[in-house]
């Protein structure tokens, strides 16, 4: 018997079959969870894991600077991608994403 590939079919469902509002809502929640400014503890854990993995001595100043600046830069890049690059693929998706973000 052939095994089904769950992940590709799920991604197909999310990005192809869903209506533009579903994709916008999913993208908004995904970026808020991983890039949002409330996820500072996750970024701090990530940088501490990298430091421990490479055997470097912890430096609180670097942790603070990384946690304060990297999510903002990443969020800016994602919004640039949404509003300038994704606009060519689906203009309605950008309009819906913008209205969800403002609400």
N, C-alpha and C positions, 0 to 999 in steps of 0.2 A: 504494500500500500504506500502511496506517495504522501509524504508529510506536507502539510500546508505551511506556507510561510506567513506567519501572523504579522510580523512587523511591516513588510512591504504592503500588504493589503490594508493595514491600518493607516499607513502613510498615504496610500492612494485614496482612502476614504476621507482623510482629513484635508488633503490639499487639492484633490480633484473633484470629488463628489459633493462635498459640503458647499453650501451657498457662501457667497463672499462674506456675509456677516459671521458665519461660523469660523471661517479662516481668520478673520480679523479678531474675533474674540479670543480664539486659541492663541494667536500670535501675541496679542496684548497680554494675556495672562502668563504665557511662557516667558516673555521678556520681563514682566514685572517680578516674576518669581526669581529668575536668575540674575537679572541686571538691576532690578529695582533697588532703591536706596534703603529699603528695609532689610536687605539681605547682607548686611555688613558682616554678620557673624559667619556666614558661609564663606565669604571672601577671606576673612581672617583665618578660618580653619584651612582653607586651601593654601594660603601663603605659608602658614606654619607647617603644613604637611610637606610642601616643597622644600622648605628650609631643613626640616628634619630628615627628609629623604637624601638631600645632598650633604648632610652633616655640617651645615653652617650654624654659626652661633646666632640665636634669635636676636633681632634688633627691633625694638618696639617702634622706633621712629619710621623705619622702612615699612613695617606693618601698617602703621597709621596712614602714611602717605599713599601706599598702594590701595588701601581700603577706601580712602577718600577720593582718589583720582581715577582709578581704573574703571569702576562701574560707571562713572560719569562719561568717560571717554567711550566706553563700549556702548552705552545708551545713545550717545550722539551718533556713533557710526551706524547703529541699527536704525535710528530714525532717518538718517540720511539715505540709507538703503531703501527704507520703506517709501519715503516721499519722492525720491528721485529715480531710483532704479525700478522699483516694483510698480511705479505709476505706468510704465510702458506696458507691463503685462496685464494689469487689471486696474483701470482707473477707479472703478467702483469700490474695490477693496481698500484703496487708500482713503477714499472719502469716508467709508464706514469706520476704518481704523482711527481716523482723526476724530470722528464724532464719539467713538467709544473712549478714547484717551481723554477727551475734554470733560466727559461726564463724571 
